[in-house]
Amino acid sequence: MGAETWGRRIKAYRKLKGYTQIQFARELGISVSVLGEVERGTRTPDSSLIDQICKTLDIPVEELLATNS
């Protein structure tokens, strides 16, 4: 699965949990521009950022990275 798919999923979960990009970026300790790049799929998050995203969104890593959707 590519960065674009991860980015779409991250954005969808972020919105589902009610975070704006600014709020979510602050929670993660990253800039809004980095979050935007991740959500657009132009930047692949490293494993520590993926873990942090999943913890903040309260979803299992496997759910974010699943290849069935």
C-alpha angles and dihedrals in degrees: 000000000000135000092259092060092047090048093052091049094048090050092048093049091045091054092044089056091048100247123144116217089255094051093045094047089052091050089052094043093236133115122266089241091058091048090049091052091050092049092048091048096240091116126044112217116231120238095265092054091047089052091048092048091051093047092049092047092042094233130127116255088236091060092054094045098039113132097208098086 
